[in-house]
Amino acid sequence: MDCPRCDAPLEAYVLFGREAVACETCGYLGVTVEHRSEPREIESWQAAIDRFRSE
Ligand SMILES: [Zn+2]
């Protein structure tokens, strides 16, 4: 899967108990949603990191 913004390869991992994809090149962050195969952008990468560290 490639980044919808810049076509760089996405990193896949688990974030907040969900499967997520992230692009280190442009900061895109998406989560895969049930019933959909397309990742949905949820928030900025930095916001996700901040929230992850606060939990
Ligand atoms: Zn990107």
mmCIF file of the protein (N, C-alpha, C, O) and its ligand, coordinates in Angstrom:
data_MODEL
# 
_entry.id   MODEL 
# 
loop_
_entity.id 
_entity.type 
_entity.pdbx_number_of_molecules 
1 polymer     1 
2 non-polymer 1 
# 
_entity_poly.entity_id                      1 
_entity_poly.type                           'polypeptide(L)' 
_entity_poly.nstd_linkage                   no 
_entity_poly.nstd_monomer                   no 
_entity_poly.pdbx_seq_one_letter_code       MDCPRCDAPLEAYVLFGREAVACETCGYLGVTVEHRSEPREIESWQAAIDRFRSE 
_entity_poly.pdbx_seq_one_letter_code_can   MDCPRCDAPLEAYVLFGREAVACETCGYLGVTVEHRSEPREIESWQAAIDRFRSE 
_entity_poly.pdbx_strand_id                 A 
# 
loop_
_entity_poly_seq.entity_id 
_entity_poly_seq.num 
_entity_poly_seq.mon_id 
_entity_poly_seq.hetero 
1 1  MET n 
1 2  ASP n 
1 3  CYS n 
1 4  PRO n 
1 5  ARG n 
1 6  CYS n 
1 7  ASP n 
1 8  ALA n 
1 9  PRO n 
1 10 LEU n 
1 11 GLU n 
1 12 ALA n 
1 13 TYR n 
1 14 VAL n 
1 15 LEU n 
1 16 PHE n 
1 17 GLY n 
1 18 ARG n 
1 19 GLU n 
1 20 ALA n 
1 21 VAL n 
1 22 ALA n 
1 23 CYS n 
1 24 GLU n 
1 25 THR n 
1 26 CYS n 
1 27 GLY n 
1 28 TYR n 
1 29 LEU n 
1 30 GLY n 
1 31 VAL n 
1 32 THR n 
1 33 VAL n 
1 34 GLU n 
1 35 HIS n 
1 36 ARG n 
1 37 SER n 
1 38 GLU n 
1 39 PRO n 
1 40 ARG n 
1 41 GLU n 
1 42 ILE n 
1 43 GLU n 
1 44 SER n 
1 45 TRP n 
1 46 GLN n 
1 47 ALA n 
1 48 ALA n 
1 49 ILE n 
1 50 ASP n 
1 51 ARG n 
1 52 PHE n 
1 53 ARG n 
1 54 SER n 
1 55 GLU n 
# 
loop_
_struct_asym.id 
_struct_asym.entity_id 
A 1 
B 2 
# 
loop_
_chem_comp.id 
_chem_comp.type 
_chem_comp.mon_nstd_flag 
ALA 'L-peptide linking' y 
ARG 'L-peptide linking' y 
ASP 'L-peptide linking' y 
CYS 'L-peptide linking' y 
GLN 'L-peptide linking' y 
GLU 'L-peptide linking' y 
GLY 'peptide linking'   y 
HIS 'L-peptide linking' y 
ILE 'L-peptide linking' y 
LEU 'L-peptide linking' y 
MET 'L-peptide linking' y 
PHE 'L-peptide linking' y 
PRO 'L-peptide linking' y 
SER 'L-peptide linking' y 
THR 'L-peptide linking' y 
TRP 'L-peptide linking' y 
TYR 'L-peptide linking' y 
VAL 'L-peptide linking' y 
ZN  non-polymer         . 
# 
_pdbx_entity_nonpoly.entity_id   2 
_pdbx_entity_nonpoly.name        ? 
_pdbx_entity_nonpoly.comp_id     ZN 
# 
_pdbx_nonpoly_scheme.asym_id         B 
_pdbx_nonpoly_scheme.entity_id       2 
_pdbx_nonpoly_scheme.mon_id          ZN 
_pdbx_nonpoly_scheme.ndb_seq_num     1 
_pdbx_nonpoly_scheme.pdb_seq_num     101 
_pdbx_nonpoly_scheme.auth_seq_num    101 
_pdbx_nonpoly_scheme.pdb_mon_id      ZN 
_pdbx_nonpoly_scheme.auth_mon_id     ZN 
_pdbx_nonpoly_scheme.pdb_strand_id   A 
_pdbx_nonpoly_scheme.pdb_ins_code    . 
# 
loop_
_atom_site.group_PDB 
_atom_site.id 
_atom_site.type_symbol 
_atom_site.label_atom_id 
_atom_site.label_alt_id 
_atom_site.label_comp_id 
_atom_site.label_asym_id 
_atom_site.label_entity_id 
_atom_site.label_seq_id 
_atom_site.pdbx_PDB_ins_code 
_atom_site.Cartn_x 
_atom_site.Cartn_y 
_atom_site.Cartn_z 
_atom_site.occupancy 
_atom_site.B_iso_or_equiv 
_atom_site.pdbx_formal_charge 
_atom_site.auth_seq_id 
_atom_site.auth_comp_id 
_atom_site.auth_asym_id 
_atom_site.auth_atom_id 
_atom_site.pdbx_PDB_model_num 
ATOM   1   N  N  . MET A 1 1  ? 0.857   -1.202 0.000  1.00 0.00 ? 1   MET A N  1 
ATOM   2   C  CA . MET A 1 1  ? 0.000   0.000  0.000  1.00 0.00 ? 1   MET A CA 1 
ATOM   3   C  C  . MET A 1 1  ? 0.892   1.251  0.000  1.00 0.00 ? 1   MET A C  1 
ATOM   4   O  O  . MET A 1 1  ? 1.872   1.335  0.741  1.00 0.00 ? 1   MET A O  1 
ATOM   5   N  N  . ASP A 1 2  ? 0.534   2.198  -0.831 1.00 0.00 ? 2   ASP A N  1 
ATOM   6   C  CA . ASP A 1 2  ? 1.314   3.424  -0.917 1.00 0.00 ? 2   ASP A CA 1 
ATOM   7   C  C  . ASP A 1 2  ? 0.524   4.605  -0.367 1.00 0.00 ? 2   ASP A C  1 
ATOM   8   O  O  . ASP A 1 2  ? -0.705  4.579  -0.293 1.00 0.00 ? 2   ASP A O  1 
ATOM   9   N  N  . CYS A 1 3  ? 1.254   5.627  0.010  1.00 0.00 ? 3   CYS A N  1 
ATOM   10  C  CA . CYS A 1 3  ? 0.642   6.823  0.575  1.00 0.00 ? 3   CYS A CA 1 
ATOM   11  C  C  . CYS A 1 3  ? -0.243  7.516  -0.469 1.00 0.00 ? 3   CYS A C  1 
ATOM   12  O  O  . CYS A 1 3  ? 0.181   7.732  -1.604 1.00 0.00 ? 3   CYS A O  1 
ATOM   13  N  N  . PRO A 1 4  ? -1.479  7.863  -0.075 1.00 0.00 ? 4   PRO A N  1 
ATOM   14  C  CA . PRO A 1 4  ? -2.361  8.564  -1.021 1.00 0.00 ? 4   PRO A CA 1 
ATOM   15  C  C  . PRO A 1 4  ? -1.905  9.993  -1.284 1.00 0.00 ? 4   PRO A C  1 
ATOM   16  O  O  . PRO A 1 4  ? -2.348  10.620 -2.246 1.00 0.00 ? 4   PRO A O  1 
ATOM   17  N  N  . ARG A 1 5  ? -1.048  10.495 -0.458 1.00 0.00 ? 5   ARG A N  1 
ATOM   18  C  CA . ARG A 1 5  ? -0.584  11.865 -0.653 1.00 0.00 ? 5   ARG A CA 1 
ATOM   19  C  C  . ARG A 1 5  ? 0.661   11.925 -1.533 1.00 0.00 ? 5   ARG A C  1 
ATOM   20  O  O  . ARG A 1 5  ? 0.718   12.699 -2.489 1.00 0.00 ? 5   ARG A O  1 
ATOM   21  N  N  . CYS A 1 6  ? 1.667   11.094 -1.199 1.00 0.00 ? 6   CYS A N  1 
ATOM   22  C  CA . CYS A 1 6  ? 2.957   11.251 -1.863 1.00 0.00 ? 6   CYS A CA 1 
ATOM   23  C  C  . CYS A 1 6  ? 3.463   9.967  -2.505 1.00 0.00 ? 6   CYS A C  1 
ATOM   24  O  O  . CYS A 1 6  ? 4.554   9.946  -3.074 1.00 0.00 ? 6   CYS A O  1 
ATOM   25  N  N  . ASP A 1 7  ? 2.669   8.881  -2.416 1.00 0.00 ? 7   ASP A N  1 
ATOM   26  C  CA . ASP A 1 7  ? 3.021   7.604  -3.056 1.00 0.00 ? 7   ASP A CA 1 
ATOM   27  C  C  . ASP A 1 7  ? 4.242   6.917  -2.455 1.00 0.00 ? 7   ASP A C  1 
ATOM   28  O  O  . ASP A 1 7  ? 4.776   5.983  -3.053 1.00 0.00 ? 7   ASP A O  1 
ATOM   29  N  N  . ALA A 1 8  ? 4.684   7.354  -1.302 1.00 0.00 ? 8   ALA A N  1 
ATOM   30  C  CA . ALA A 1 8  ? 5.758   6.643  -0.615 1.00 0.00 ? 8   ALA A CA 1 
ATOM   31  C  C  . ALA A 1 8  ? 5.171   5.392  0.048  1.00 0.00 ? 8   ALA A C  1 
ATOM   32  O  O  . ALA A 1 8  ? 3.973   5.355  0.330  1.00 0.00 ? 8   ALA A O  1 
ATOM   33  N  N  . PRO A 1 9  ? 5.989   4.375  0.299  1.00 0.00 ? 9   PRO A N  1 
ATOM   34  C  CA . PRO A 1 9  ? 5.485   3.174  0.972  1.00 0.00 ? 9   PRO A CA 1 
ATOM   35  C  C  . PRO A 1 9  ? 5.001   3.512  2.381  1.00 0.00 ? 9   PRO A C  1 
ATOM   36  O  O  . PRO A 1 9  ? 5.646   4.261  3.115  1.00 0.00 ? 9   PRO A O  1 
ATOM   37  N  N  . LEU A 1 10 ? 3.848   2.942  2.738  1.00 0.00 ? 10  LEU A N  1 
ATOM   38  C  CA . LEU A 1 10 ? 3.295   3.179  4.071  1.00 0.00 ? 10  LEU A CA 1 
ATOM   39  C  C  . LEU A 1 10 ? 3.807   2.130  5.042  1.00 0.00 ? 10  LEU A C  1 
ATOM   40  O  O  . LEU A 1 10 ? 4.019   0.974  4.678  1.00 0.00 ? 10  LEU A O  1 
ATOM   41  N  N  . GLU A 1 11 ? 4.002   2.555  6.286  1.00 0.00 ? 11  GLU A N  1 
ATOM   42  C  CA . GLU A 1 11 ? 4.331   1.618  7.349  1.00 0.00 ? 11  GLU A CA 1 
ATOM   43  C  C  . GLU A 1 11 ? 3.023   1.159  7.989  1.00 0.00 ? 11  GLU A C  1 
ATOM   44  O  O  . GLU A 1 11 ? 2.150   1.976  8.281  1.00 0.00 ? 11  GLU A O  1 
ATOM   45  N  N  . ALA A 1 12 ? 2.890   -0.142 8.206  1.00 0.00 ? 12  ALA A N  1 
ATOM   46  C  CA . ALA A 1 12 ? 1.678   -0.673 8.823  1.00 0.00 ? 12  ALA A CA 1 
ATOM   47  C  C  . ALA A 1 12 ? 2.013   -1.163 10.219 1.00 0.00 ? 12  ALA A C  1 
ATOM   48  O  O  . ALA A 1 12 ? 3.053   -1.787 10.431 1.00 0.00 ? 12  ALA A O  1 
ATOM   49  N  N  . TYR A 1 13 ? 1.141   -0.884 11.164 1.00 0.00 ? 13  TYR A N  1 
ATOM   50  C  CA . TYR A 1 13 ? 1.369   -1.301 12.540 1.00 0.00 ? 13  TYR A CA 1 
ATOM   51  C  C  . TYR A 1 13 ? 0.056   -1.197 13.299 1.00 0.00 ? 13  TYR A C  1 
ATOM   52  O  O  . TYR A 1 13 ? -0.978  -0.882 12.710 1.00 0.00 ? 13  TYR A O  1 
ATOM   53  N  N  . VAL A 1 14 ? 0.086   -1.454 14.583 1.00 0.00 ? 14  VAL A N  1 
ATOM   54  C  CA . VAL A 1 14 ? -1.129  -1.371 15.383 1.00 0.00 ? 14  VAL A CA 1 
ATOM   55  C  C  . VAL A 1 14 ? -1.035  -0.140 16.283 1.00 0.00 ? 14  VAL A C  1 
ATOM   56  O  O  . VAL A 1 14 ? -0.069  0.038  17.025 1.00 0.00 ? 14  VAL A O  1 
ATOM   57  N  N  . LEU A 1 15 ? -2.049  0.691  16.198 1.00 0.00 ? 15  LEU A N  1 
ATOM   58  C  CA . LEU A 1 15 ? -2.081  1.921  16.986 1.00 0.00 ? 15  LEU A CA 1 
ATOM   59  C  C  . LEU A 1 15 ? -3.433  2.004  17.688 1.00 0.00 ? 15  LEU A C  1 
ATOM   60  O  O  . LEU A 1 15 ? -4.475  1.926  17.038 1.00 0.00 ? 15  LEU A O  1 
ATOM   61  N  N  . PHE A 1 16 ? -3.421  2.158  18.989 1.00 0.00 ? 16  PHE A N  1 
ATOM   62  C  CA . PHE A 1 16 ? -4.650  2.246  19.775 1.00 0.00 ? 16  PHE A CA 1 
ATOM   63  C  C  . PHE A 1 16 ? -5.547  1.037  19.535 1.00 0.00 ? 16  PHE A C  1 
ATOM   64  O  O  . PHE A 1 16 ? -6.773  1.153  19.521 1.00 0.00 ? 16  PHE A O  1 
ATOM   65  N  N  . GLY A 1 17 ? -4.926  -0.116 19.349 1.00 0.00 ? 17  GLY A N  1 
ATOM   66  C  CA . GLY A 1 17 ? -5.709  -1.322 19.166 1.00 0.00 ? 17  GLY A CA 1 
ATOM   67  C  C  . GLY A 1 17 ? -6.270  -1.499 17.774 1.00 0.00 ? 17  GLY A C  1 
ATOM   68  O  O  . GLY A 1 17 ? -7.028  -2.434 17.519 1.00 0.00 ? 17  GLY A O  1 
ATOM   69  N  N  . ARG A 1 18 ? -5.900  -0.601 16.866 1.00 0.00 ? 18  ARG A N  1 
ATOM   70  C  CA . ARG A 1 18 ? -6.380  -0.711 15.499 1.00 0.00 ? 18  ARG A CA 1 
ATOM   71  C  C  . ARG A 1 18 ? -5.194  -0.882 14.570 1.00 0.00 ? 18  ARG A C  1 
ATOM   72  O  O  . ARG A 1 18 ? -4.068  -0.496 14.882 1.00 0.00 ? 18  ARG A O  1 
ATOM   73  N  N  . GLU A 1 19 ? -5.478  -1.466 13.429 1.00 0.00 ? 19  GLU A N  1 
ATOM   74  C  CA . GLU A 1 19 ? -4.455  -1.510 12.398 1.00 0.00 ? 19  GLU A CA 1 
ATOM   75  C  C  . GLU A 1 19 ? -4.353  -0.127 11.777 1.00 0.00 ? 19  GLU A C  1 
ATOM   76  O  O  . GLU A 1 19 ? -5.356  0.461  11.373 1.00 0.00 ? 19  GLU A O  1 
ATOM   77  N  N  . ALA A 1 20 ? -3.144  0.379  11.707 1.00 0.00 ? 20  ALA A N  1 
ATOM   78  C  CA . ALA A 1 20 ? -2.951  1.733  11.194 1.00 0.00 ? 20  ALA A CA 1 
ATOM   79  C  C  . ALA A 1 20 ? -1.852  1.740  10.151 1.00 0.00 ? 20  ALA A C  1 
ATOM   80  O  O  . ALA A 1 20 ? -1.006  0.847  10.095 1.00 0.00 ? 20  ALA A O  1 
ATOM   81  N  N  . VAL A 1 21 ? -1.889  2.754  9.344  1.00 0.00 ? 21  VAL A N  1 
ATOM   82  C  CA . VAL A 1 21 ? -0.821  2.953  8.365  1.00 0.00 ? 21  VAL A CA 1 
ATOM   83  C  C  . VAL A 1 21 ? -0.305  4.375  8.511  1.00 0.00 ? 21  VAL A C  1 
ATOM   84  O  O  . VAL A 1 21 ? -1.067  5.298  8.797  1.00 0.00 ? 21  VAL A O  1 
ATOM   85  N  N  . ALA A 1 22 ? 0.974   4.538  8.316  1.00 0.00 ? 22  ALA A N  1 
ATOM   86  C  CA . ALA A 1 22 ? 1.564   5.863  8.451  1.00 0.00 ? 22  ALA A CA 1 
ATOM   87  C  C  . ALA A 1 22 ? 2.630   6.071  7.399  1.00 0.00 ? 22  ALA A C  1 
ATOM   88  O  O  . ALA A 1 22 ? 3.293   5.127  6.968  1.00 0.00 ? 22  ALA A O  1 
ATOM   89  N  N  . CYS A 1 23 ? 2.788   7.318  6.991  1.00 0.00 ? 23  CYS A N  1 
ATOM   90  C  CA . CYS A 1 23 ? 3.822   7.689  6.037  1.00 0.00 ? 23  CYS A CA 1 
ATOM   91  C  C  . CYS A 1 23 ? 4.822   8.603  6.744  1.00 0.00 ? 23  CYS A C  1 
ATOM   92  O  O  . CYS A 1 23 ? 4.468   9.678  7.228  1.00 0.00 ? 23  CYS A O  1 
ATOM   93  N  N  . GLU A 1 24 ? 6.045   8.165  6.791  1.00 0.00 ? 24  GLU A N  1 
ATOM   94  C  CA . GLU A 1 24 ? 7.062   8.971  7.454  1.00 0.00 ? 24  GLU A CA 1 
ATOM   95  C  C  . GLU A 1 24 ? 7.524   10.122 6.568  1.00 0.00 ? 24  GLU A C  1 
ATOM   96  O  O  . GLU A 1 24 ? 8.163   11.064 7.038  1.00 0.00 ? 24  GLU A O  1 
ATOM   97  N  N  . THR A 1 25 ? 7.195   10.036 5.284  1.00 0.00 ? 25  THR A N  1 
ATOM   98  C  CA . THR A 1 25 ? 7.656   11.065 4.349  1.00 0.00 ? 25  THR A CA 1 
ATOM   99  C  C  . THR A 1 25 ? 6.853   12.349 4.491  1.00 0.00 ? 25  THR A C  1 
ATOM   100 O  O  . THR A 1 25 ? 7.426   13.436 4.556  1.00 0.00 ? 25  THR A O  1 
ATOM   101 N  N  . CYS A 1 26 ? 5.518   12.231 4.540  1.00 0.00 ? 26  CYS A N  1 
ATOM   102 C  CA . CYS A 1 26 ? 4.686   13.437 4.564  1.00 0.00 ? 26  CYS A CA 1 
ATOM   103 C  C  . CYS A 1 26 ? 3.877   13.557 5.847  1.00 0.00 ? 26  CYS A C  1 
ATOM   104 O  O  . CYS A 1 26 ? 3.242   14.585 6.082  1.00 0.00 ? 26  CYS A O  1 
ATOM   105 N  N  . GLY A 1 27 ? 3.891   12.520 6.681  1.00 0.00 ? 27  GLY A N  1 
ATOM   106 C  CA . GLY A 1 27 ? 3.161   12.603 7.938  1.00 0.00 ? 27  GLY A CA 1 
ATOM   107 C  C  . GLY A 1 27 ? 1.750   12.075 7.872  1.00 0.00 ? 27  GLY A C  1 
ATOM   108 O  O  . GLY A 1 27 ? 0.995   12.197 8.836  1.00 0.00 ? 27  GLY A O  1 
ATOM   109 N  N  . TYR A 1 28 ? 1.378   11.487 6.739  1.00 0.00 ? 28  TYR A N  1 
ATOM   110 C  CA . TYR A 1 28 ? 0.028   10.922 6.632  1.00 0.00 ? 28  TYR A CA 1 
ATOM   111 C  C  . TYR A 1 28 ? -0.164  9.809  7.657  1.00 0.00 ? 28  TYR A C  1 
ATOM   112 O  O  . TYR A 1 28 ? 0.723   8.982  7.872  1.00 0.00 ? 28  TYR A O  1 
ATOM   113 N  N  . LEU A 1 29 ? -1.339  9.804  8.285  1.00 0.00 ? 29  LEU A N  1 
ATOM   114 C  CA . LEU A 1 29 ? -1.681  8.730  9.210  1.00 0.00 ? 29  LEU A CA 1 
ATOM   115 C  C  . LEU A 1 29 ? -3.107  8.300  8.947  1.00 0.00 ? 29  LEU A C  1 
ATOM   116 O  O  . LEU A 1 29 ? -4.017  9.128  8.892  1.00 0.00 ? 29  LEU A O  1 
ATOM   117 N  N  . GLY A 1 30 ? -3.298  7.012  8.785  1.00 0.00 ? 30  GLY A N  1 
ATOM   118 C  CA . GLY A 1 30 ? -4.640  6.506  8.542  1.00 0.00 ? 30  GLY A CA 1 
ATOM   119 C  C  . GLY A 1 30 ? -4.881  5.246  9.339  1.00 0.00 ? 30  GLY A C  1 
ATOM   120 O  O  . GLY A 1 30 ? -3.941  4.557  9.733  1.00 0.00 ? 30  GLY A O  1 
ATOM   121 N  N  . VAL A 1 31 ? -6.149  4.948  9.575  1.00 0.00 ? 31  VAL A N  1 
ATOM   122 C  CA . VAL A 1 31 ? -6.497  3.685  10.202 1.00 0.00 ? 31  VAL A CA 1 
ATOM   123 C  C  . VAL A 1 31 ? -7.423  2.932  9.270  1.00 0.00 ? 31  VAL A C  1 
ATOM   124 O  O  . VAL A 1 31 ? -8.236  3.533  8.568  1.00 0.00 ? 31  VAL A O  1 
ATOM   125 N  N  . THR A 1 32 ? -7.297  1.624  9.268  1.00 0.00 ? 32  THR A N  1 
ATOM   126 C  CA . THR A 1 32 ? -8.208  0.827  8.474  1.00 0.00 ? 32  THR A CA 1 
ATOM   127 C  C  . THR A 1 32 ? -9.489  0.634  9.270  1.00 0.00 ? 32  THR A C  1 
ATOM   128 O  O  . THR A 1 32 ? -9.456  0.240  10.436 1.00 0.00 ? 32  THR A O  1 
ATOM   129 N  N  . VAL A 1 33 ? -10.613 0.915  8.630  1.00 0.00 ? 33  VAL A N  1 
ATOM   130 C  CA . VAL A 1 33 ? -11.908 0.871  9.288  1.00 0.00 ? 33  VAL A CA 1 
ATOM   131 C  C  . VAL A 1 33 ? -12.647 -0.382 8.839  1.00 0.00 ? 33  VAL A C  1 
ATOM   132 O  O  . VAL A 1 33 ? -12.548 -0.793 7.683  1.00 0.00 ? 33  VAL A O  1 
ATOM   133 N  N  . GLU A 1 34 ? -13.374 -0.974 9.748  1.00 0.00 ? 34  GLU A N  1 
ATOM   134 C  CA . GLU A 1 34 ? -14.145 -2.160 9.387  1.00 0.00 ? 34  GLU A CA 1 
ATOM   135 C  C  . GLU A 1 34 ? -15.069 -1.870 8.221  1.00 0.00 ? 34  GLU A C  1 
ATOM   136 O  O  . GLU A 1 34 ? -15.627 -0.779 8.106  1.00 0.00 ? 34  GLU A O  1 
ATOM   137 N  N  . HIS A 1 35 ? -15.222 -2.869 7.355  1.00 0.00 ? 35  HIS A N  1 
ATOM   138 C  CA . HIS A 1 35 ? -16.070 -2.776 6.168  1.00 0.00 ? 35  HIS A CA 1 
ATOM   139 C  C  . HIS A 1 35 ? -15.463 -1.897 5.081  1.00 0.00 ? 35  HIS A C  1 
ATOM   140 O  O  . HIS A 1 35 ? -16.051 -1.716 4.015  1.00 0.00 ? 35  HIS A O  1 
ATOM   141 N  N  . ARG A 1 36 ? -14.297 -1.359 5.356  1.00 0.00 ? 36  ARG A N  1 
ATOM   142 C  CA . ARG A 1 36 ? -13.651 -0.554 4.317  1.00 0.00 ? 36  ARG A CA 1 
ATOM   143 C  C  . ARG A 1 36 ? -12.186 -0.953 4.235  1.00 0.00 ? 36  ARG A C  1 
ATOM   144 O  O  . ARG A 1 36 ? -11.552 -1.230 5.253  1.00 0.00 ? 36  ARG A O  1 
ATOM   145 N  N  . SER A 1 37 ? -11.664 -0.981 3.047  1.00 0.00 ? 37  SER A N  1 
ATOM   146 C  CA . SER A 1 37 ? -10.268 -1.335 2.873  1.00 0.00 ? 37  SER A CA 1 
ATOM   147 C  C  . SER A 1 37 ? -9.384  -0.104 2.741  1.00 0.00 ? 37  SER A C  1 
ATOM   148 O  O  . SER A 1 37 ? -8.163  -0.182 2.876  1.00 0.00 ? 37  SER A O  1 
ATOM   149 N  N  . GLU A 1 38 ? -10.016 1.031  2.475  1.00 0.00 ? 38  GLU A N  1 
ATOM   150 C  CA . GLU A 1 38 ? -9.236  2.254  2.316  1.00 0.00 ? 38  GLU A CA 1 
ATOM   151 C  C  . GLU A 1 38 ? -8.952  2.864  3.688  1.00 0.00 ? 38  GLU A C  1 
ATOM   152 O  O  . GLU A 1 38 ? -9.855  2.981  4.516  1.00 0.00 ? 38  GLU A O  1 
ATOM   153 N  N  . PRO A 1 39 ? -7.718  3.246  3.924  1.00 0.00 ? 39  PRO A N  1 
ATOM   154 C  CA . PRO A 1 39 ? -7.420  3.916  5.201  1.00 0.00 ? 39  PRO A CA 1 
ATOM   155 C  C  . PRO A 1 39 ? -8.075  5.290  5.248  1.00 0.00 ? 39  PRO A C  1 
ATOM   156 O  O  . PRO A 1 39 ? -8.204  5.972  4.231  1.00 0.00 ? 39  PRO A O  1 
ATOM   157 N  N  . ARG A 1 40 ? -8.479  5.675  6.436  1.00 0.00 ? 40  ARG A N  1 
ATOM   158 C  CA . ARG A 1 40 ? -9.109  6.982  6.611  1.00 0.00 ? 40  ARG A CA 1 
ATOM   159 C  C  . ARG A 1 40 ? -8.180  7.853  7.452  1.00 0.00 ? 40  ARG A C  1 
ATOM   160 O  O  . ARG A 1 40 ? -7.713  7.442  8.515  1.00 0.00 ? 40  ARG A O  1 
ATOM   161 N  N  . GLU A 1 41 ? -7.930  9.021  6.973  1.00 0.00 ? 41  GLU A N  1 
ATOM   162 C  CA . GLU A 1 41 ? -7.046  9.908  7.720  1.00 0.00 ? 41  GLU A CA 1 
ATOM   163 C  C  . GLU A 1 41 ? -7.766  10.382 8.979  1.00 0.00 ? 41  GLU A C  1 
ATOM   164 O  O  . GLU A 1 41 ? -8.906  10.840 8.896  1.00 0.00 ? 41  GLU A O  1 
ATOM   165 N  N  . ILE A 1 42 ? -7.143  10.285 10.106 1.00 0.00 ? 42  ILE A N  1 
ATOM   166 C  CA . ILE A 1 42 ? -7.827  10.621 11.346 1.00 0.00 ? 42  ILE A CA 1 
ATOM   167 C  C  . ILE A 1 42 ? -7.276  11.869 12.012 1.00 0.00 ? 42  ILE A C  1 
ATOM   168 O  O  . ILE A 1 42 ? -8.033  12.623 12.624 1.00 0.00 ? 42  ILE A O  1 
ATOM   169 N  N  . GLU A 1 43 ? -6.025  12.094 11.911 1.00 0.00 ? 43  GLU A N  1 
ATOM   170 C  CA . GLU A 1 43 ? -5.441  13.231 12.607 1.00 0.00 ? 43  GLU A CA 1 
ATOM   171 C  C  . GLU A 1 43 ? -3.988  13.339 12.189 1.00 0.00 ? 43  GLU A C  1 
ATOM   172 O  O  . GLU A 1 43 ? -3.473  12.467 11.490 1.00 0.00 ? 43  GLU A O  1 
ATOM   173 N  N  . SER A 1 44 ? -3.344  14.372 12.600 1.00 0.00 ? 44  SER A N  1 
ATOM   174 C  CA . SER A 1 44 ? -1.950  14.524 12.222 1.00 0.00 ? 44  SER A CA 1 
ATOM   175 C  C  . SER A 1 44 ? -1.095  13.494 12.934 1.00 0.00 ? 44  SER A C  1 
ATOM   176 O  O  . SER A 1 44 ? -1.459  12.986 13.995 1.00 0.00 ? 44  SER A O  1 
ATOM   177 N  N  . TRP A 1 45 ? 0.018   13.203 12.348 1.00 0.00 ? 45  TRP A N  1 
ATOM   178 C  CA . TRP A 1 45 ? 0.947   12.243 12.933 1.00 0.00 ? 45  TRP A CA 1 
ATOM   179 C  C  . TRP A 1 45 ? 1.384   12.705 14.315 1.00 0.00 ? 45  TRP A C  1 
ATOM   180 O  O  . TRP A 1 45 ? 1.423   11.914 15.258 1.00 0.00 ? 45  TRP A O  1 
ATOM   181 N  N  . GLN A 1 46 ? 1.710   13.984 14.433 1.00 0.00 ? 46  GLN A N  1 
ATOM   182 C  CA . GLN A 1 46 ? 2.186   14.489 15.719 1.00 0.00 ? 46  GLN A CA 1 
ATOM   183 C  C  . GLN A 1 46 ? 1.095   14.386 16.784 1.00 0.00 ? 46  GLN A C  1 
ATOM   184 O  O  . GLN A 1 46 ? 1.384   14.061 17.935 1.00 0.00 ? 46  GLN A O  1 
ATOM   185 N  N  . ALA A 1 47 ? -0.137  14.657 16.414 1.00 0.00 ? 47  ALA A N  1 
ATOM   186 C  CA . ALA A 1 47 ? -1.235  14.550 17.371 1.00 0.00 ? 47  ALA A CA 1 
ATOM   187 C  C  . ALA A 1 47 ? -1.394  13.111 17.844 1.00 0.00 ? 47  ALA A C  1 
ATOM   188 O  O  . ALA A 1 47 ? -1.678  12.863 19.016 1.00 0.00 ? 47  ALA A O  1 
ATOM   189 N  N  . ALA A 1 48 ? -1.213  12.181 16.941 1.00 0.00 ? 48  ALA A N  1 
ATOM   190 C  CA . ALA A 1 48 ? -1.332  10.770 17.311 1.00 0.00 ? 48  ALA A CA 1 
ATOM   191 C  C  . ALA A 1 48 ? -0.222  10.367 18.269 1.00 0.00 ? 48  ALA A C  1 
ATOM   192 O  O  . ALA A 1 48 ? -0.459  9.641  19.234 1.00 0.00 ? 48  ALA A O  1 
ATOM   193 N  N  . ILE A 1 49 ? 0.979   10.836 18.002 1.00 0.00 ? 49  ILE A N  1 
ATOM   194 C  CA . ILE A 1 49 ? 2.097   10.522 18.886 1.00 0.00 ? 49  ILE A CA 1 
ATOM   195 C  C  . ILE A 1 49 ? 1.852   11.116 20.272 1.00 0.00 ? 49  ILE A C  1 
ATOM   196 O  O  . ILE A 1 49 ? 2.079   10.464 21.291 1.00 0.00 ? 49  ILE A O  1 
ATOM   197 N  N  . ASP A 1 50 ? 1.392   12.348 20.290 1.00 0.00 ? 50  ASP A N  1 
ATOM   198 C  CA . ASP A 1 50 ? 1.137   12.999 21.579 1.00 0.00 ? 50  ASP A CA 1 
ATOM   199 C  C  . ASP A 1 50 ? 0.081   12.236 22.366 1.00 0.00 ? 50  ASP A C  1 
ATOM   200 O  O  . ASP A 1 50 ? 0.211   12.046 23.576 1.00 0.00 ? 50  ASP A O  1 
ATOM   201 N  N  . ARG A 1 51 ? -0.963  11.801 21.671 1.00 0.00 ? 51  ARG A N  1 
ATOM   202 C  CA . ARG A 1 51 ? -2.029  11.080 22.366 1.00 0.00 ? 51  ARG A CA 1 
ATOM   203 C  C  . ARG A 1 51 ? -1.524  9.713  22.818 1.00 0.00 ? 51  ARG A C  1 
ATOM   204 O  O  . ARG A 1 51 ? -1.863  9.251  23.908 1.00 0.00 ? 51  ARG A O  1 
ATOM   205 N  N  . PHE A 1 52 ? -0.728  9.082  21.997 1.00 0.00 ? 52  PHE A N  1 
ATOM   206 C  CA . PHE A 1 52 ? -0.211  7.762  22.344 1.00 0.00 ? 52  PHE A CA 1 
ATOM   207 C  C  . PHE A 1 52 ? 0.623   7.850  23.613 1.00 0.00 ? 52  PHE A C  1 
ATOM   208 O  O  . PHE A 1 52 ? 0.525   6.984  24.483 1.00 0.00 ? 52  PHE A O  1 
ATOM   209 N  N  . ARG A 1 53 ? 1.438   8.884  23.726 1.00 0.00 ? 53  ARG A N  1 
ATOM   210 C  CA . ARG A 1 53 ? 2.306   9.035  24.888 1.00 0.00 ? 53  ARG A CA 1 
ATOM   211 C  C  . ARG A 1 53 ? 1.519   9.408  26.133 1.00 0.00 ? 53  ARG A C  1 
ATOM   212 O  O  . ARG A 1 53 ? 1.958   9.123  27.247 1.00 0.00 ? 53  ARG A O  1 
ATOM   213 N  N  . SER A 1 54 ? 0.369   10.036 25.965 1.00 0.00 ? 54  SER A N  1 
ATOM   214 C  CA . SER A 1 54 ? -0.392  10.485 27.124 1.00 0.00 ? 54  SER A CA 1 
ATOM   215 C  C  . SER A 1 54 ? -1.270  9.385  27.686 1.00 0.00 ? 54  SER A C  1 
ATOM   216 O  O  . SER A 1 54 ? -1.825  9.535  28.774 1.00 0.00 ? 54  SER A O  1 
ATOM   217 N  N  . GLU A 1 55 ? -1.408  8.277  26.962 1.00 0.00 ? 55  GLU A N  1 
ATOM   218 C  CA . GLU A 1 55 ? -2.290  7.215  27.429 1.00 0.00 ? 55  GLU A CA 1 
ATOM   219 C  C  . GLU A 1 55 ? -1.518  6.121  28.174 1.00 0.00 ? 55  GLU A C  1 
ATOM   220 O  O  . GLU A 1 55 ? -2.116  5.149  28.635 1.00 0.00 ? 55  GLU A O  1 
HETATM 221 ZN ZN . ZN  B 2 .  ? 3.146   10.332 2.281  1.00 0.00 2 101 ZN  A ZN 1 
# 
